[in-house]
């Protein structure tokens, strides 16, 4: 187990490198990955199961201890990122498939790496975990409703089907993880040490599969999608920080809200886009996954150095 823990720690610390490497591999050698398209949702389910194993009563206790702070973070997340996505889709005159993909990732809950970035930035980690947990639990209702509201201009959205899929690939695995932790606490705690390794393998596999499926679309639309993704993420960070400041939060809380706002569960966006829309609609989620880990790490490092 010690060797697995060491490998898990190493992979967790070098996550951005693996994301870039497998994105490039999916682009250069798509034939290695395109046959695994059906694995996207199960792989995301594994990541969410791991999230369930890491959650504890303390994470939810914090929600009731300071509900106002958590509400600010969750409302800010679902207000800022979907709104920015719609404005970018309209302002950049994105083609329908790309517009829907950008809006979809904007309507997803907080990203799985946001808590790590909050920790690195010396932010309020407990608040960040609570915001991420609540934003994920309300996703079956919030994400389909917002996608239907904002993306309906470009194409018909099956809200009910989105709701069911989010339950299957997010909520059910998280609940199973919580149950497994309650029933097999010792084994669950031991298994949780390998989670960074398992989650990284699952996420980079999803990225490689979708990049491989969309190599042609990336060639034609890559710069436009990347511009939308970079603007979406950076503006999300900035507005998340300002939103928290507007409500008088201290610096540590502002950092948590900023990270939880700007970083999305892009794996969920990719899975939903692949299942419900064209393959091209999944590309914004993939590029978001690559970019927000780089920008989040850089921003967290800057804040940490500034504090020192």
N, C-alpha and C positions, 0 to 999 in steps of 0.2 A: 504493500500500500504506500510505503514511503516513496518509492520510485514514481508511482502514479501521481502522488501529491506534488512531487518536485516538477514533473512534467506539466501538471495542471497549472502550477504557479507560473512556470516559464511561459506557457502558451497564453495564460491570462494577461501577463505583462506585455507580451508581444502581439496582442490581438490584432492591432491595426496592420501589422506586417503580414499576417496570415490572410487578412481580408484582401489586401492589395495583391498578394501573390496568387490567390485562387481566382480573383476577378480576372487577372491577366491570363491565367491558365485557361479559364473558361472561354476567354476571347480568342486565344491562340489555338486551342485544341478543343473546340466545342463538341466534337464527336465523343469525347470522353464522358460527357455529362448529360447530353440531351436525352439519352435514354432513361434518365432517372427523374423525369418531370413529375411523375406520380408520387415521388418521395417528398415533395416540398412541404405539404401539410403535415405528414407524420414527423418530419424533422423538426418543424416548428413546435409540434406537440411535445417533443422530447425536451426542448428548451423551456417550455412553459411548465412541464412536470418538474424540472429542476428548480424553477422559480418557486413552485409550491413547497418543495423540500426545504428551501432556505427561509421561507416565511415563518414567523413566530407570533405568539399572542402579543408580544411587545410592539410589533409593527402595527397591529390594529388598535392596541391600547393608546398609541400616540394619536390616532385619528380622533378618539373621544377626549383625549386630554387637551388638545388644541385644534378643535374642528375648524375654527376660523382660518388658521394658517393653511391647513390642508385644502379647504374649500377654495381659497385664493389660488393655490397652485393648480388644482384640478380645473377650475373654471378658466383660469388664464391659459392653460394648455389647450383646452377645447375651444377657446375663443380665438386665440392668436394664430395657432398653426392652421386650422381650417380656413380662417379668414385670409391669411397671407397666401395660402395655396390658391384660393379663388382669384384673388387680385393678380397673382402672377400668371395664372392661366389666361385671364382676360388681357392683362397688360402686355404679355409677350405673344399673344395670339397663338397659343399652343394648339397644335392639331388635336382633334377629339380624344384619341387614345392616350396621348401624352398628358393632356389636360386632366382627364379622369385619373390617370396614374398619380399625378402630382397632388390632386385633391384627396385621393384615397390615402396616400401616406400622410398627408396633413391631418386627416381625421382619425388616425390610429392613436392608441394610448402611448404613454411614455416609453422610451427605449429601455432595453434590458441593461445597457451599459451606463445609463445616466447616473445611477447611484455610485458607481465606481468613479466617474468624473467629478461628482459632488465631493466625494472623499478626497480625491487628489487636489481639488481646489480649496480644501479646508472649509467646506460648507457644512450646513446642517444636514448630516447624513440621515438621521432619524426622520426628519421632515421629508427629505427626498424619497426615502423608502415608502413612507405613507402616501405621498402623492402618486408615486408610481403604482402602488398597490390599488389605490382607489380608482385611478384612471383606467387601469386594466380591468377591474371588476365592473365598471360602468360601460366598458367598450361595447358589449353586445347591443346596448341601447343607443349609446352616443354615436358610435361610428356609422352604422347603417343610416341613422336619421340624418346626420350631417352630410354624408355622401349623397344621399337622395336629394337633399335640399340644394346642395351646391353644384353637383355634377349632373343633375337632371337636364340641364340645358344642352349638354353634349350627347347624352345617350340615356336610354331607359335603365333605371336601376331597380333590381329585384331586392328590395329592402328585407323581406322575410328570409330569403336565401342567405343574404349576408349575415343576418342575425344568427341563423342556425350554424353557419360555418364558424363564426367567432366563438360561439358556445363550444363547438366541437374541438377546435384547435387551440383555444386559449383557456376558457373557464373550466371545462372538464379535466384537462391535464393538471391545472393548478389545484383543483379540488382533490384529485387523486394523489398529488404530491403531498398535500396537507394531511390526508387520511393515512398515507404511508408513513409519514413522519410521526403521527400520533400512535400508530399501531406498532411500528418498528423503529423506535427512536434511536437506538444505538446504531443499527445498520444504516438508518437514514443519515445520521450525522457523519458516519464514515463515508457513505456515498457522496455526501455533499462536498467533500474535499476534492473529489474528482470532477465536480460540475464545471469549472472553467474549461477543462479539457473537452468534456462532452459537448458543452454549449458552443464552444468555438468550432469544433468539427462540424456540428449541425449547421451553424450559421454560415460558415464559409462554403459548405456544400450547397446550401440554398443559393448563395450568391453565384457560385460557379455554374450551377444548372441554368439559372435565369440568364446570365450573361451568354452562355452557350446557345440558348434558345433564341437570343435576340442579337446575335452578332451583326446581322445585316441591318437591323434597325439602329443599332449603335453607330454603325458606319455613317448612316444617313442623318441621324438626329442627335448623335452624342453631344456635340457642343451646346445645342439648344437645351437639352435636358439637363446637362451639367450646370448651365447658367441658372436655370430655374431652381435646381436643388441647392446650389451654393447660396443663392439669395434667400431662399426659404429658410435654410438652417441659420445663417448669420443674422437675419432679421428676427428670427424666432428667439435666438439668444438675447439680442438687444432688447426686444420688446418684453420678453419674460423678465429680464432684470428690471426694466423700468416699471412694469406692472407691479412687481413686488415692492419696489421703492414707493410707488404711488400709495400703497397701503401702509407705509411706515415700517416695513420689515427691516431688521438689522442686516448687516452685510452677509453673515453666514446663511440666513434664510433666503436672501436675494440670490445667492449663488445656487442654492438648491432649486428654487423656482426657475431660475434661468436654465439650468441643465435639464430639468424635467420638462420645460417648455420646448427647448430647441432640439431635443433628441427624441426620435420617434421609434416605435416598434416597427421598423421597416421590414422585418421578417414577416410580420403579419400582413403588411401592405403587399408584399410580393406574393404571398400565398393567396390572398383574396383576389388580387389582380389576375393571377394565373388561372384561378378557378372560374372567375366571373366575366373577365374582359379579355382583350387580345393580349398576346405575349408582350407586345410593346408597352402596354399599360403597367407592366411589372418593372420596367427599367428604371423609372424614377425611384422606386423603393430600393433597388439594388445600389444605384449610385448614391442614394441617401445613406445607405448602410456603410458604404466605403467612406464617404466624405465626413459624416457627422462624428465618426470615431476619430478621424484625424483632427478635425476642428475642435471637438470637445476636449481631446487630450492637450492640444496646444493652448486652449483657453484655460484649462485647469492648471497647467504648468505656469502660465502667466500669472494667474491669481495667487498660486502658492508662492512664487518668487516675490510677488509684490508684498504679500503678508510678511515674508521673512525680512 
